[in-house]
Amino acid sequence: NAGVTQTPKFRILKIGQSMTLQCTQDMNHNYMYWYRQDPGMGLKLIYYSVGAGITDKGEVPNGYNVSRSTTEDFPLRLELAAPSQTSVYFCASSQDGPTYGYTFGSGTRLTVV
Amino acid sequence: ELKVEQNPLFLSMQEGKNYTIYCNYSTTSDRLYWYRQDPGKSLESLFVLLSNGAVKQEGRLMASLDTKARLSTLHITAAVHDLSATYFCAVANTGTASKLTFGTGTRLQVTL
């Protein structure tokens, strides 16, 4: 049982480049989330989705886009990368209710130079 | 807007000692979660607290929730080096989607 899988694990981007961070879950969870974690800080919500075809902005959505065409996949797109997007990105999923909290992926460490 | 504050932000303690980490939040919620993060790793779920007065224990860690005071505590008993990590509390926002707002974390260092 893989849980939440994120790729790549590490990436260095040049300013202005674009990339997609992949996130896949095999638990049939409807709810999926993207967070970023800056050094020594907590996690901030970028985007979330409550099901296929439904997405919404979180606390820090600027510079990012998402799509949710299937229950399993929730990719995060960075357009025109900026140094301020240097961070660790975590994807998470949850069941339809509070009992279990989130299952997190292993994270993607992104550096923009 | 829900805000979550943890204190202390950094805690250095000796093995065998007891200590408590505090998590305060600003608006009504009855769902609170504690996570552990080792350096360079992902977040691991520790406790799920779903009602006022809830108490959960696992080994040397015990978490409690007081929804009236908007306060959760994570108590460490007789700390050991293996507990060294960063601990986050997260509070569920009201409404749909089970969105969590995270505290800034408490970095715990247990020394011999």
Boltz contact constraints between the chains, C-beta under 6 A:
constraints:
  - contact:
      token1: [A, 31]
      token2: [B, 98]
      max_distance: 6.0
  - contact:
      token1: [A, 41]
      token2: [B, 104]
      max_distance: 6.0
  - contact:
      token1: [A, 42]
      token2: [B, 102]
      max_distance: 6.0
  - contact:
      token1: [A, 42]
      token2: [B, 103]
      max_distance: 6.0
  - contact:
      token1: [A, 42]
      token2: [B, 104]
      max_distance: 6.0
  - contact:
      token1: [A, 42]
      token2: [B, 105]
      max_distance: 6.0
  - contact:
      token1: [A, 43]
      token2: [B, 102]
      max_distance: 6.0
  - contact:
      token1: [A, 48]
      token2: [B, 97]
      max_distance: 6.0
  - contact:
      token1: [A, 50]
      token2: [B, 97]
      max_distance: 6.0
  - contact:
      token1: [A, 94]
      token2: [B, 98]
      max_distance: 6.0
  - contact:
      token1: [A, 98]
      token2: [B, 31]
      max_distance: 6.0
  - contact:
      token1: [A, 98]
      token2: [B, 92]
      max_distance: 6.0
  - contact:
      token1: [A, 98]
      token2: [B, 98]
      max_distance: 6.0
  - contact:
      token1: [A, 101]
      token2: [B, 33]
      max_distance: 6.0
  - contact:
      token1: [A, 101]
      token2: [B, 45]
      max_distance: 6.0
  - contact:
      token1: [A, 101]
      token2: [B, 48]
      max_distance: 6.0
  - contact:
      token1: [A, 104]
      token2: [B, 42]
      max_distance: 6.0
  - contact:
      token1: [A, 104]
      token2: [B, 43]
      max_distance: 6.0
  - contact:
      token1: [A, 106]
      token2: [B, 42]
      max_distance: 6.0
  - contact:
      token1: [A, 107]
      token2: [B, 42]
      max_distance: 6.0
